[in-house]
Amino acid sequence: MEKSKRSDLTKVVAEKCRKQGSFEMASNLYLKLGEKQTSLKCLIELGDTDKVIAFANTARNSETYILAANFLQTADWHQNPDLMKNIIMFYQKAKAFDSLSSFFEACSNVEID
């Protein structure tokens, strides 16, 4: 089968998997297509923080770091110091210092409350 037809078919299958709720399989298929952002978005929809952290660490892309850090902020980061460290690390690696300062502001508001 031609490479373009195969990639088109893989993309269709990945979209169907995502619609059916097979987010991990869809993530793997998008990763094979080279679509790291979409692959990470599927993992975020899955809701597994450990897989999101592992993916962001291996992807080494600033947009991926920011997307992962934003997702981790929706988790219970104030009770889990490891999540907090990962959020800070991802923002620093992405050089997203505005987002990092907003996160530190949220941290201080939680501590004040």
Secondary structure by P-SEA (a helix, b strand, c coil): ccaaaaaaaaaaaaaaaaaacaaaaaaaaaaaacaaaaaaaaaaaaccaaaaaaaaaaaccaaaaaaaaaaaaaccccccaaaaaaaaaaaaaacaaaaaaaaaaaaaaaaac
